[in-house]
Amino acid sequence: MSSVNDTNVNSAMFLFTGIPGQEDAHLWISIPFCIVYAISIVGNSVILFIIKTDPSLHEPMYIFLSMLAITDLGLLLATIPTILGLYLFNSREISLDACFAQIFFIHSFQCIESSVLLLMAFDRFVAICNPLRYASILTLPRIAKMGLVFVLRSVALIFPLPFLLKRYQYCQANILSHSYCLHQEVMKMACSDITVNNIYGLSVAMSTLGLDSLLIFLSYVMILKTVLRITSHAESLRALNTCVSHLCALLPFYLSEIGLALMHRFGNNSSSLLQILLGYVYRLVPPLIHPIVYSMKSKHLSARIIRVFVK
C-alpha cells in the first residue's frame, strides 16, 4: 500500500482494479475473459471475411455490418492488453501516456460505433420508408463518404482529450475502478480544477452519443409510422423483423454506455462491484453479441458461415 500512497509513483502511473476480494482467483477469472475475447475476435473476423469474399453481400446492410465488425475489433484490441494483463499476469500498473493513448482509442472507437449504429438505423429507415429509392440513396460511394465523415468526426472530437488530461498533475491514489482507462474516471484523479474536461467531455458525449441516439429514435418513430400504415399484418411483421438485429445491437451498447456514464458522473455512492461489472458489460458484451445476432438473423450470412466451416 505504500506505493499507492507515494505521490511521485502516483504521478507517473495509474493502478487498475480487478473484481474486489477475488485477487487470488484472477487466473480462474481470466478464463471466461479469454473465451469472450476469442469468440468476439473470431466472430467479427469471420463476418468481415465472408462479406469481403462474397460479392452478393456487397450491399448497404452488409457494408454497415462490416463497419460494425471493424469497430468492435478495434474496441477489443484497445482493451485486451490491460484486462488480460491484469487477470493473467497481475499487471496492475499503466503509465500516464499509455493510459491517455488507451483513452483516445477506446473513446474514438466508441464514437465510431455509435455513428455506425446510426447509419444502420438510416439503412432500415430508407429500406422501409422509401424502398423504391433504396438503391439510389445508399450507393457504395455515398456509404464510403458517410463512413469517412463519421470517422473524422469521432477522431477530431476525441483527439484533444489526452492533451487536456496531460496538463494536470495527478496526486490522488490513482486507483482506477476498471481494468482499462476512461476519460470520465481519469480526470477525477487530477489534483486541480477539471471544469474544462468536464464541460468538453459532456459536450463530446452530447454531440456524438446523444445526437446519434436521438436520430436513431426518430428513425424508428418514422419506421413505426410507416409500418402501422401497412394493411397486411404479415407484411408489417416482416418489415419490423428486419429491424430486430439492429435493435439487439444498439440496446446493449447505449444502455451500458448511459448507465456507466451516469454512475461516473452522479453515482458516488454506487456499489463499486456494480460499477466494475457494468464496465465489463459495456466493453465486452456488444462485440460478442453482434456477430451472433446478425449471423442468426441473416439466412444468407449464416449459410455462408456454415459453408466456410463445413469445408
Backbone bond lengths (Angstrom), bond angles and torsions (degrees), N, CA, C in turn:
res aa  C-N    CA-C-N  psi(-1)  N-CA   C-N-CA  omega(-1)  CA-C   N-CA-C  phi
1 M - - - 1.452 - - 1.518 112.03 -
2 S 1.354 117.65 -20.44 1.453 118.99 -178.40 1.523 111.04 -63.62
3 S 1.343 116.53 -35.40 1.464 118.75 178.98 1.507 111.86 -66.51
4 V 1.339 116.65 -29.86 1.451 120.44 179.82 1.510 110.68 -68.70
5 N 1.338 115.70 -35.25 1.447 119.58 -176.01 1.521 113.26 -88.63
6 D 1.319 117.44 -5.78 1.454 120.33 -177.99 1.518 110.66 -78.58
7 T 1.321 117.11 120.67 1.461 121.34 -173.47 1.515 111.81 -64.09
8 N 1.367 116.98 -41.02 1.456 119.17 -177.26 1.518 111.75 -64.46
9 V 1.352 115.61 -42.25 1.461 119.21 178.20 1.514 110.36 -64.05
10 N 1.336 116.25 -44.98 1.459 120.80 -176.70 1.517 111.78 -66.03
11 S 1.335 116.96 -28.47 1.450 118.72 179.99 1.530 111.21 -73.06
12 A 1.335 118.29 -11.42 1.457 121.58 -177.50 1.513 113.11 -110.76
13 M 1.337 118.91 -6.70 1.459 119.50 -176.13 1.529 111.33 -157.74
14 F 1.342 114.48 163.89 1.460 121.87 170.25 1.522 107.37 -117.22
15 L 1.328 114.77 159.73 1.464 120.80 178.89 1.528 109.27 -118.18
16 F 1.337 116.39 131.22 1.456 121.11 179.02 1.524 111.10 -83.74
17 T 1.323 115.13 158.56 1.458 121.75 178.53 1.524 109.24 -119.13
18 G 1.322 116.86 134.69 1.459 120.93 172.12 1.521 109.51 -92.12
19 I 1.311 116.93 -152.23 1.465 121.02 176.44 1.525 108.06 -81.08
20 P 1.345 118.90 121.65 1.466 121.55 -174.46 1.528 113.09 -56.00
21 G 1.321 116.05 134.77 1.455 121.91 176.99 1.512 114.97 79.78
22 Q 1.338 117.47 0.71 1.468 120.89 -177.19 1.527 111.97 -116.18
23 E 1.330 116.52 26.61 1.460 120.16 -176.09 1.532 112.27 -59.83
24 D 1.336 117.12 -36.08 1.470 120.15 -178.69 1.524 112.64 -72.89
25 A 1.317 116.75 -16.12 1.475 120.70 -177.08 1.526 112.11 -104.82
26 H 1.338 117.33 16.07 1.463 120.39 -176.67 1.527 112.53 -55.85
27 L 1.325 117.54 -40.31 1.460 119.98 -177.85 1.523 111.13 -64.13
28 W 1.343 116.65 -40.47 1.469 120.91 177.78 1.530 110.49 -68.96
29 I 1.332 116.55 -38.50 1.466 120.00 179.69 1.523 110.60 -65.71
30 S 1.337 116.40 -28.99 1.472 119.60 -179.02 1.525 112.45 -66.36
31 I 1.341 117.27 -23.42 1.473 120.12 -176.45 1.531 111.84 -61.80
32 P 1.366 119.40 -53.02 1.468 117.51 177.76 1.520 113.41 -62.66
33 F 1.346 117.45 -32.68 1.466 119.67 176.82 1.527 110.33 -64.06
34 C 1.327 117.02 -43.83 1.467 120.62 178.38 1.527 111.14 -62.38
35 I 1.332 116.74 -40.10 1.468 120.77 179.29 1.528 110.55 -64.72
36 V 1.338 116.30 -45.37 1.469 120.47 179.84 1.521 110.53 -62.05
37 Y 1.333 116.48 -45.25 1.464 119.88 179.05 1.526 110.88 -62.18
38 A 1.325 117.43 -43.68 1.466 120.89 -178.05 1.534 110.56 -63.19
39 I 1.337 116.69 -46.80 1.471 120.17 179.90 1.524 110.75 -62.85
40 S 1.329 116.21 -42.55 1.467 120.76 -177.93 1.519 111.66 -65.34
41 I 1.330 116.59 -45.31 1.466 120.17 -178.08 1.524 110.92 -68.26
42 V 1.338 116.80 -44.87 1.465 120.15 179.13 1.531 110.16 -65.31
43 G 1.329 116.88 -44.45 1.466 120.74 -178.37 1.512 112.56 -60.70
44 N 1.326 117.46 -49.00 1.468 120.39 -179.28 1.521 111.55 -69.58
45 S 1.336 117.36 -34.15 1.465 120.09 177.79 1.529 111.25 -67.23
46 V 1.332 116.60 -39.60 1.472 120.66 177.83 1.528 110.38 -64.09
47 I 1.334 116.38 -43.21 1.468 120.39 177.59 1.529 110.23 -57.21
48 L 1.331 116.67 -47.32 1.464 121.52 179.55 1.527 111.55 -61.36
49 F 1.326 116.48 -44.98 1.465 120.99 -177.93 1.523 111.10 -62.29
50 I 1.325 116.48 -44.40 1.467 120.45 -176.60 1.531 110.82 -68.33
51 I 1.331 116.79 -42.69 1.464 119.48 179.61 1.531 110.41 -64.96
52 K 1.321 116.94 -37.67 1.470 120.67 -178.73 1.525 111.57 -69.62
53 T 1.322 117.17 -38.31 1.468 120.36 -172.78 1.522 113.89 -91.14
54 D 1.319 118.70 -12.34 1.464 121.40 -178.55 1.533 109.40 -107.60
55 P 1.331 118.82 106.10 1.476 121.16 -178.50 1.527 113.35 -59.81
56 S 1.335 117.39 -27.44 1.465 119.76 -179.43 1.527 112.44 -69.18
57 L 1.351 116.49 -14.00 1.464 120.99 178.83 1.527 112.45 -99.06
58 H 1.319 116.58 8.22 1.463 119.70 178.31 1.523 109.69 -84.20
59 E 1.316 114.71 59.02 1.460 123.80 178.93 1.520 108.85 -117.96
60 P 1.349 118.02 160.54 1.470 120.45 -175.22 1.533 114.35 -51.52
61 M 1.334 117.39 -46.67 1.456 119.73 -176.61 1.524 111.64 -59.48
62 Y 1.335 116.65 -41.97 1.462 120.88 -178.16 1.535 111.67 -77.92
63 I 1.331 116.98 -30.08 1.466 119.90 174.42 1.531 109.29 -63.11
64 F 1.340 116.50 -44.08 1.468 120.15 177.74 1.530 110.58 -64.16
65 L 1.326 116.29 -37.25 1.467 119.96 177.90 1.525 110.84 -64.22
66 S 1.320 117.25 -38.74 1.466 119.80 177.41 1.529 110.78 -66.39
67 M 1.337 117.39 -36.23 1.466 120.60 175.04 1.530 110.57 -61.65
68 L 1.331 115.85 -42.12 1.464 120.51 178.63 1.519 111.14 -63.53
69 A 1.335 116.75 -40.38 1.465 120.72 179.44 1.525 111.36 -64.73
70 I 1.334 117.14 -41.06 1.471 120.77 178.10 1.529 110.14 -62.84
71 T 1.323 116.46 -43.06 1.469 120.61 179.77 1.520 110.66 -64.32
72 D 1.325 116.88 -42.44 1.470 120.11 178.27 1.526 111.38 -61.90
73 L 1.319 117.17 -40.82 1.461 120.46 177.68 1.523 110.73 -63.70
74 G 1.333 116.50 -38.87 1.455 120.14 177.24 1.520 112.38 -62.55
75 L 1.331 116.55 -42.44 1.465 120.66 178.48 1.522 111.32 -65.89
76 L 1.324 116.78 -39.69 1.467 120.36 178.38 1.523 111.19 -63.45
77 L 1.324 116.77 -45.54 1.458 120.59 -178.80 1.528 111.86 -67.72
78 A 1.334 116.86 -25.91 1.466 120.00 179.27 1.526 112.38 -74.43
79 T 1.341 117.09 -23.84 1.470 119.82 -176.56 1.526 114.23 -109.48
80 I 1.339 117.77 -18.23 1.470 120.44 -178.36 1.535 113.13 -54.59
81 P 1.335 119.54 -48.05 1.474 118.60 -174.53 1.522 114.18 -58.38
82 T 1.340 117.05 -40.05 1.468 118.47 -175.76 1.526 112.51 -83.97
83 I 1.343 117.83 -39.52 1.470 119.63 -178.77 1.529 110.58 -67.72
84 L 1.324 117.07 -51.95 1.470 118.98 179.59 1.522 111.47 -71.18
85 G 1.329 117.41 -30.34 1.458 120.06 176.20 1.518 111.54 -62.26
86 L 1.334 116.25 -38.19 1.468 120.42 179.33 1.523 111.26 -68.03
87 Y 1.341 117.13 -48.34 1.464 120.19 -171.98 1.534 112.93 -83.15
88 L 1.323 117.78 -29.24 1.466 119.69 -179.71 1.526 112.64 -88.34
89 F 1.328 116.59 -38.07 1.471 120.23 -172.08 1.525 112.99 -122.25
90 N 1.353 116.57 5.85 1.462 121.47 -179.05 1.534 111.61 54.82
91 S 1.311 116.03 35.70 1.467 122.07 179.15 1.527 108.64 -87.64
92 R 1.318 116.26 97.89 1.462 121.82 -174.25 1.523 113.39 -94.00
93 E 1.312 118.18 -18.70 1.464 120.86 -170.81 1.525 111.71 -93.82
94 I 1.334 114.99 144.93 1.459 121.34 172.79 1.518 107.53 -143.87
95 S 1.314 116.89 136.37 1.454 120.50 179.47 1.525 109.85 -71.02
96 L 1.328 115.90 161.14 1.452 120.05 -179.51 1.524 111.37 -60.78
97 D 1.331 117.01 -45.25 1.470 119.83 -177.65 1.525 111.35 -63.82
98 A 1.336 116.65 -41.01 1.470 119.52 177.95 1.521 110.84 -65.38
99 C 1.331 116.33 -38.39 1.463 121.15 178.32 1.528 110.69 -64.25
100 F 1.325 116.35 -43.78 1.470 120.04 179.77 1.530 110.74 -65.10
101 A 1.333 116.56 -37.06 1.468 119.82 177.28 1.528 110.37 -64.79
102 Q 1.336 116.83 -41.55 1.464 120.33 178.33 1.525 110.84 -63.91
103 I 1.327 116.69 -39.54 1.468 120.61 176.72 1.521 110.28 -57.90
104 F 1.347 116.60 -45.27 1.462 120.25 -179.58 1.529 111.13 -59.38
105 F 1.328 117.37 -48.47 1.462 119.99 -176.56 1.526 112.12 -69.45
106 I 1.336 117.53 -42.92 1.466 120.01 -179.39 1.527 110.85 -62.22
107 H 1.322 117.03 -49.55 1.462 119.58 -176.36 1.529 112.12 -72.66
108 S 1.332 117.78 -30.89 1.472 119.94 176.37 1.522 110.28 -65.41
109 F 1.336 116.75 -49.94 1.464 119.85 179.74 1.529 111.20 -65.65
110 Q 1.320 117.12 -32.25 1.461 120.53 177.61 1.526 110.12 -63.95
111 C 1.340 117.31 -44.45 1.462 120.64 178.41 1.526 111.44 -67.37
112 I 1.342 116.49 -38.32 1.460 119.90 177.89 1.526 110.25 -63.99
113 E 1.338 116.78 -40.74 1.470 119.63 179.43 1.526 111.18 -63.36
114 S 1.322 116.41 -40.42 1.460 119.98 176.43 1.527 110.48 -60.32
115 S 1.337 116.90 -40.69 1.468 121.56 178.82 1.526 111.07 -65.53
116 V 1.335 116.79 -40.86 1.475 120.22 179.49 1.527 110.08 -64.41
117 L 1.323 116.90 -40.62 1.469 119.93 177.43 1.532 110.83 -63.50
118 L 1.331 116.79 -34.55 1.467 120.34 174.89 1.527 110.46 -65.84
119 L 1.326 117.71 -43.80 1.462 121.02 178.27 1.524 111.51 -62.57
120 M 1.328 116.60 -36.56 1.466 120.09 177.99 1.525 110.97 -68.29
121 A 1.333 116.73 -34.89 1.466 120.39 175.26 1.528 110.01 -66.28
122 F 1.336 116.54 -40.26 1.466 120.95 177.03 1.522 110.47 -62.63
123 D 1.325 116.33 -39.51 1.465 121.19 176.89 1.518 111.20 -58.81
124 R 1.338 117.31 -46.24 1.465 121.00 179.01 1.532 110.85 -67.00
125 F 1.331 116.24 -37.21 1.473 120.83 178.79 1.530 110.87 -61.21
126 V 1.322 116.94 -47.80 1.466 120.50 -179.38 1.529 110.56 -67.10
127 A 1.335 116.60 -41.80 1.469 120.66 -177.65 1.521 112.14 -62.79
128 I 1.338 117.40 -34.76 1.467 120.76 -176.06 1.526 111.77 -94.48
129 C 1.317 117.15 -41.06 1.467 120.47 -173.97 1.528 112.90 -89.01
130 N 1.314 118.31 -24.20 1.463 120.98 -179.02 1.529 110.11 -143.89
131 P 1.333 117.33 60.14 1.474 120.68 -172.10 1.522 114.20 -63.54
132 L 1.335 118.51 -30.55 1.460 121.07 -177.28 1.524 111.91 -68.09
133 R 1.320 117.19 -25.15 1.466 120.75 -178.90 1.530 111.93 -105.12
134 Y 1.316 116.24 9.22 1.473 120.26 -175.83 1.528 111.81 -56.65
135 A 1.331 116.23 -49.84 1.467 120.29 -176.57 1.522 112.03 -66.90
136 S 1.328 117.08 -33.58 1.470 119.72 -178.59 1.528 112.26 -79.89
137 I 1.339 118.08 -26.42 1.466 121.21 179.76 1.524 110.85 -81.88
138 L 1.330 116.37 -48.89 1.459 120.65 -175.98 1.527 110.53 -98.77
139 T 1.319 114.74 70.32 1.459 120.23 174.44 1.527 108.97 -82.53
140 L 1.335 116.74 158.80 1.462 120.33 -178.54 1.534 112.73 -61.50
141 P 1.357 119.31 -43.19 1.476 118.13 176.73 1.531 112.58 -61.11
142 R 1.319 116.54 -38.94 1.467 119.36 -179.86 1.523 110.63 -68.07
143 I 1.328 117.39 -39.18 1.470 121.01 177.02 1.528 109.88 -61.34
144 A 1.349 116.81 -43.54 1.467 120.86 179.67 1.522 110.73 -61.66
145 K 1.335 117.01 -42.10 1.472 120.50 179.46 1.528 111.37 -64.87
146 M 1.340 116.42 -42.89 1.473 119.40 178.98 1.523 110.82 -63.52
147 G 1.330 115.88 -42.42 1.461 119.38 178.13 1.512 112.21 -61.44
148 L 1.340 116.70 -42.91 1.468 121.13 179.97 1.520 111.18 -64.78
149 V 1.315 117.27 -41.47 1.472 120.91 179.20 1.521 110.52 -60.80
150 F 1.318 117.21 -44.09 1.467 119.79 -178.12 1.532 111.96 -70.37
151 V 1.337 117.25 -34.50 1.469 119.58 175.97 1.525 109.82 -64.45
152 L 1.349 116.65 -45.77 1.460 120.51 179.62 1.528 111.08 -64.00
153 R 1.335 116.85 -38.27 1.469 119.68 177.46 1.516 110.85 -60.73
154 S 1.321 116.27 -46.85 1.465 120.63 -177.31 1.522 111.43 -63.95
155 V 1.339 116.62 -47.77 1.464 120.88 -178.44 1.524 110.77 -63.94
156 A 1.337 117.08 -43.00 1.467 120.77 -178.33 1.529 111.65 -64.15
157 L 1.336 117.40 -37.82 1.466 120.21 -178.31 1.522 112.04 -76.41
158 I 1.323 117.78 -34.35 1.473 121.17 -177.34 1.524 112.16 -84.93
159 F 1.327 117.39 -25.37 1.463 121.16 -174.94 1.540 113.70 -53.41
160 P 1.335 120.37 -39.39 1.476 119.10 -179.23 1.529 114.22 -70.28
161 L 1.331 119.09 -20.80 1.468 120.52 -173.12 1.533 113.48 -56.59
162 P 1.350 119.75 -51.15 1.475 118.23 179.99 1.528 113.04 -58.80
163 F 1.336 117.13 -36.08 1.460 120.26 -178.53 1.530 111.44 -72.83
164 L 1.343 116.23 -33.94 1.462 119.22 174.72 1.521 110.84 -65.65
165 L 1.337 116.82 -39.11 1.463 120.82 178.61 1.530 111.69 -70.76
166 K 1.312 116.64 -32.28 1.465 120.99 -176.22 1.533 112.00 -67.89
167 R 1.323 116.97 -19.19 1.476 120.20 -178.71 1.519 112.03 -70.30
168 Y 1.350 117.15 -22.64 1.463 120.79 -169.75 1.525 112.44 -87.92
169 Q 1.326 114.39 157.98 1.461 122.40 166.09 1.524 107.53 -96.22
170 Y 1.324 116.55 139.40 1.460 121.26 -177.56 1.530 108.63 -113.59
171 C 1.343 115.05 105.60 1.460 120.07 -174.78 1.526 111.84 -120.41
172 Q 1.347 116.51 10.93 1.464 119.86 176.84 1.530 108.95 -86.19
173 A 1.335 116.12 -173.30 1.471 119.65 179.25 1.526 111.80 -63.81
174 N 1.370 116.17 -25.85 1.467 121.22 176.88 1.528 113.39 60.56
175 I 1.344 116.19 30.26 1.465 120.31 175.25 1.526 107.88 -95.87
176 L 1.317 116.46 113.82 1.460 121.78 -178.20 1.520 109.85 -81.34
177 S 1.323 116.28 151.17 1.470 120.31 -177.90 1.526 112.06 -88.95
178 H 1.337 117.25 -0.75 1.467 121.07 179.77 1.523 109.59 -124.17
179 S 1.325 115.18 176.68 1.467 120.98 176.55 1.514 110.84 -97.45
180 Y 1.313 117.10 18.83 1.461 123.31 176.98 1.525 107.53 -154.75
181 C 1.322 116.71 168.12 1.465 121.30 -175.08 1.525 111.10 -95.03
182 L 1.320 116.03 134.90 1.459 123.22 173.79 1.525 108.89 -126.67
183 H 1.321 116.23 141.96 1.463 120.37 -177.36 1.515 112.41 -58.96
184 Q 1.336 116.59 -45.58 1.459 120.43 -175.11 1.522 112.85 -64.82
185 E 1.328 117.63 -20.36 1.457 120.72 177.44 1.521 111.63 -94.55
186 V 1.327 116.72 -43.31 1.461 120.16 -177.06 1.522 111.27 -62.85
187 M 1.342 117.13 -38.41 1.467 118.39 -177.17 1.528 112.11 -63.93
188 K 1.335 117.24 -25.42 1.467 120.39 178.50 1.522 112.21 -72.26
189 M 1.334 117.52 -15.46 1.457 121.46 179.56 1.532 112.46 -80.02
190 A 1.324 116.93 -10.85 1.461 120.37 -178.60 1.526 110.06 -71.74
191 C 1.348 115.54 149.28 1.461 119.84 -179.97 1.525 111.04 -102.86
192 S 1.331 116.85 29.27 1.462 121.67 176.40 1.528 108.81 -139.03
193 D 1.304 116.17 -179.37 1.460 122.24 -176.11 1.535 110.15 -67.04
194 I 1.334 117.11 126.45 1.473 121.64 -176.82 1.529 111.55 -111.54
195 T 1.325 116.82 23.73 1.467 120.53 -177.62 1.521 111.78 -58.15
196 V 1.339 117.53 -42.68 1.468 120.95 -178.53 1.527 110.26 -60.98
197 N 1.324 117.15 -46.63 1.471 120.48 179.43 1.513 111.42 -64.66
198 N 1.329 116.08 -39.16 1.460 120.56 179.00 1.515 110.77 -60.17
199 I 1.323 115.92 -49.68 1.467 120.67 -177.33 1.521 110.80 -67.54
200 Y 1.337 116.63 -44.67 1.461 119.57 -178.24 1.532 110.90 -67.00
201 G 1.337 117.03 -42.83 1.461 120.08 179.13 1.517 111.90 -61.20
202 L 1.336 116.66 -41.79 1.460 120.84 178.70 1.527 110.69 -67.04
203 S 1.334 116.51 -39.10 1.470 120.62 179.30 1.524 110.89 -64.02
204 V 1.332 116.43 -41.56 1.468 120.38 178.45 1.526 110.13 -64.16
205 A 1.323 116.68 -43.83 1.469 120.44 -179.50 1.528 111.08 -61.90
206 M 1.338 116.08 -42.27 1.465 119.71 -178.75 1.527 111.54 -69.78
207 S 1.341 117.47 -36.30 1.467 120.69 -176.81 1.527 112.90 -82.14
208 T 1.309 117.70 -10.94 1.470 120.63 177.60 1.526 110.07 -113.83
209 L 1.323 116.70 -78.25 1.464 120.60 -177.30 1.525 111.90 -62.71
210 G 1.340 116.22 -42.44 1.465 119.45 -178.89 1.511 112.23 -65.36
211 L 1.339 116.72 -48.70 1.468 121.07 179.86 1.521 111.18 -65.46
212 D 1.331 116.53 -43.52 1.471 119.80 -179.43 1.524 111.26 -61.44
213 S 1.345 116.50 -45.77 1.475 119.23 -178.98 1.524 111.23 -64.72
214 L 1.339 118.00 -35.08 1.469 121.02 176.73 1.528 110.79 -64.84
215 L 1.323 117.01 -44.94 1.468 120.47 179.85 1.530 111.15 -66.79
216 I 1.331 116.98 -36.09 1.470 120.11 175.87 1.526 110.00 -63.61
217 F 1.328 116.70 -43.50 1.463 121.17 178.33 1.531 110.88 -60.33
218 L 1.340 117.03 -44.22 1.465 120.64 179.25 1.521 110.98 -65.48
219 S 1.327 117.13 -35.58 1.474 120.79 177.46 1.519 110.57 -61.38
220 Y 1.319 116.15 -43.23 1.464 119.62 -179.35 1.527 112.47 -72.73
221 V 1.313 117.36 -28.99 1.471 119.89 173.02 1.528 109.54 -62.17
222 M 1.346 116.36 -46.09 1.467 120.67 178.65 1.530 110.91 -65.45
223 I 1.327 117.13 -38.38 1.470 120.68 178.07 1.524 110.46 -62.56
224 L 1.332 116.80 -45.52 1.474 120.58 179.29 1.521 111.27 -62.28
225 K 1.326 117.11 -41.69 1.471 120.26 178.47 1.521 110.58 -60.82
226 T 1.326 116.84 -41.12 1.468 120.72 179.20 1.525 111.34 -68.04
227 V 1.328 116.83 -42.98 1.466 120.95 -178.64 1.520 111.29 -65.13
228 L 1.320 116.96 -38.52 1.465 120.22 -179.68 1.525 112.78 -67.50
229 R 1.333 116.47 -19.17 1.468 119.34 177.64 1.528 112.59 -86.42
230 I 1.341 116.62 -8.39 1.468 120.17 178.47 1.526 108.82 -75.72
231 T 1.317 116.26 126.60 1.468 120.12 -175.45 1.527 112.23 -74.27
232 S 1.322 116.83 -34.28 1.461 120.60 -178.63 1.528 110.10 -79.43
233 H 1.334 115.20 123.46 1.462 120.00 179.48 1.533 110.89 -64.80
234 A 1.312 117.21 -39.28 1.468 121.13 -179.85 1.526 110.92 -65.03
235 E 1.343 116.40 -40.49 1.462 120.31 179.79 1.528 111.50 -66.54
236 S 1.330 115.96 -39.76 1.468 119.10 179.44 1.527 110.84 -65.81
237 L 1.327 117.52 -40.55 1.463 120.67 177.18 1.528 111.43 -65.21
238 R 1.337 116.29 -37.76 1.457 120.04 178.75 1.533 110.64 -65.03
239 A 1.320 115.99 -39.14 1.463 120.12 178.49 1.527 111.10 -65.44
240 L 1.331 116.52 -44.42 1.469 120.02 179.66 1.526 111.61 -67.12
241 N 1.330 115.71 -32.66 1.463 119.65 -178.71 1.526 112.05 -63.55
242 T 1.342 116.74 -27.81 1.466 119.65 178.72 1.523 111.75 -70.95
243 C 1.343 117.52 -13.32 1.465 121.30 -179.63 1.529 112.92 -96.31
244 V 1.333 117.69 -8.71 1.464 121.02 -173.99 1.523 111.31 -61.14
245 S 1.334 117.17 -45.47 1.468 120.60 -178.62 1.523 110.97 -59.88
246 H 1.322 115.53 -43.22 1.468 119.79 -179.00 1.523 111.00 -65.34
247 L 1.321 117.31 -41.05 1.467 120.71 178.51 1.532 110.76 -64.32
248 C 1.332 116.54 -39.87 1.472 120.20 177.70 1.526 111.34 -66.15
249 A 1.327 117.07 -26.81 1.460 120.78 178.85 1.519 112.19 -79.78
250 L 1.329 116.48 -40.56 1.472 118.53 -172.56 1.526 114.17 -85.43
251 L 1.336 117.79 -30.72 1.471 119.11 -176.50 1.531 113.14 -62.87
252 P 1.357 120.14 -49.53 1.473 118.45 177.66 1.528 112.51 -61.02
253 F 1.325 116.37 -36.52 1.466 120.30 -178.14 1.524 110.69 -64.72
254 Y 1.330 117.31 -53.14 1.461 120.15 -175.06 1.523 112.59 -74.46
255 L 1.333 117.81 -37.10 1.471 119.70 -179.50 1.527 111.00 -65.69
256 S 1.337 117.21 -44.88 1.462 119.55 179.49 1.523 110.89 -68.68
257 E 1.333 117.21 -37.70 1.469 121.33 178.73 1.530 110.88 -63.65
258 I 1.336 116.68 -46.73 1.466 120.48 -179.77 1.528 110.52 -66.21
259 G 1.342 116.64 -43.52 1.464 120.13 -179.97 1.515 112.49 -60.88
260 L 1.344 116.72 -44.11 1.461 120.42 -179.19 1.524 111.08 -68.93
261 A 1.335 116.91 -39.38 1.462 120.29 178.98 1.527 111.18 -63.15
262 L 1.333 116.68 -42.34 1.470 120.28 178.82 1.520 110.98 -65.17
263 M 1.330 117.22 -38.79 1.465 120.82 178.96 1.522 111.68 -62.61
264 H 1.333 115.89 -43.42 1.464 119.52 -177.41 1.529 111.70 -70.63
265 R 1.321 117.07 -34.18 1.462 119.40 -175.97 1.520 113.12 -87.44
266 F 1.337 117.11 -35.07 1.468 118.83 -172.90 1.525 113.74 -125.97
267 G 1.341 117.71 -12.49 1.471 119.59 -172.40 1.507 113.52 -96.07
268 N 1.318 118.50 56.67 1.464 121.03 -179.55 1.523 112.35 -63.17
269 N 1.342 116.53 -27.00 1.464 120.37 -178.41 1.525 112.56 -100.32
270 S 1.337 117.10 7.42 1.461 119.50 -177.40 1.526 110.13 -74.65
271 S 1.327 115.52 157.89 1.452 121.59 -178.71 1.533 110.68 -63.04
272 S 1.341 115.81 131.07 1.470 119.21 179.08 1.527 110.57 -65.90
273 L 1.341 116.92 -35.06 1.461 120.24 178.81 1.521 110.60 -64.34
274 L 1.342 116.58 -43.06 1.463 120.78 178.86 1.524 110.28 -62.28
275 Q 1.313 116.61 -40.80 1.464 121.07 179.54 1.520 111.01 -65.23
276 I 1.319 117.40 -41.34 1.466 121.83 179.28 1.529 110.48 -65.22
277 L 1.335 116.82 -46.87 1.467 120.59 -178.81 1.524 110.89 -64.85
278 L 1.336 116.67 -40.52 1.462 119.62 178.46 1.529 110.33 -64.99
279 G 1.336 116.33 -33.40 1.458 120.17 176.30 1.519 112.24 -62.90
280 Y 1.339 116.90 -37.79 1.465 119.99 177.52 1.531 111.00 -71.50
281 V 1.335 116.90 -39.74 1.468 120.36 176.15 1.523 109.95 -59.73
282 Y 1.329 115.24 -44.27 1.467 123.22 -178.03 1.521 111.52 -58.97
283 R 1.344 117.61 -37.97 1.449 120.53 -174.48 1.525 113.76 -96.48
284 L 1.339 118.64 -29.43 1.459 120.29 -169.82 1.525 114.51 -105.36
285 V 1.333 117.97 -30.18 1.466 119.45 -173.48 1.535 112.96 -71.34
286 P 1.360 120.42 -49.23 1.474 118.11 -178.85 1.521 114.66 -55.70
287 P 1.357 120.54 -48.41 1.474 118.39 178.69 1.528 113.54 -63.89
288 L 1.338 117.11 -22.55 1.462 120.71 179.16 1.518 111.52 -77.53
289 I 1.335 117.62 -43.87 1.467 120.21 -172.65 1.526 113.29 -85.02
290 H 1.338 118.45 -24.37 1.469 119.52 -176.66 1.522 112.70 -57.50
291 P 1.334 120.77 -53.05 1.482 118.92 179.61 1.515 112.67 -65.68
292 I 1.332 117.20 -32.19 1.465 120.34 179.70 1.518 110.72 -66.65
293 V 1.334 116.41 -49.05 1.471 121.27 -177.57 1.525 110.86 -63.01
294 Y 1.323 116.97 -48.49 1.464 119.71 -175.45 1.523 112.28 -70.09
295 S 1.329 117.37 -34.16 1.465 118.58 177.82 1.528 111.07 -70.90
296 M 1.334 117.26 -29.51 1.468 120.33 177.94 1.525 111.54 -76.60
297 K 1.336 117.15 -36.84 1.463 120.16 -175.11 1.520 113.17 -83.91
298 S 1.324 117.88 -24.67 1.469 120.83 -179.85 1.524 109.70 -99.58
299 K 1.321 116.53 109.84 1.467 120.73 -178.60 1.525 111.31 -63.58
300 H 1.326 115.94 -40.07 1.463 119.93 -179.58 1.525 110.25 -63.24
301 L 1.324 116.84 -45.23 1.461 121.37 -179.17 1.526 111.32 -66.43
302 S 1.327 116.40 -43.91 1.467 119.38 -179.85 1.524 111.37 -64.53
303 A 1.345 116.92 -36.78 1.470 120.16 177.69 1.524 110.99 -64.26
304 R 1.336 116.81 -40.24 1.463 120.50 178.65 1.533 111.14 -67.05
305 I 1.341 116.76 -38.79 1.470 120.37 178.48 1.525 110.27 -63.29
306 I 1.338 115.96 -43.40 1.470 120.48 179.62 1.519 109.99 -62.10
307 R 1.355 117.57 -41.42 1.472 120.99 -179.68 1.521 110.91 -64.56
308 V 1.329 116.75 -36.48 1.471 120.14 179.86 1.512 111.22 -63.78
309 F 1.353 116.22 -44.73 1.467 119.52 -175.73 1.528 112.87 -82.58
310 V 1.348 117.06 -25.24 1.458 119.57 178.29 1.519 110.37 -71.35
311 K 1.351 115.81 -35.15 1.461 119.99 176.86 1.530 110.88 -60.40
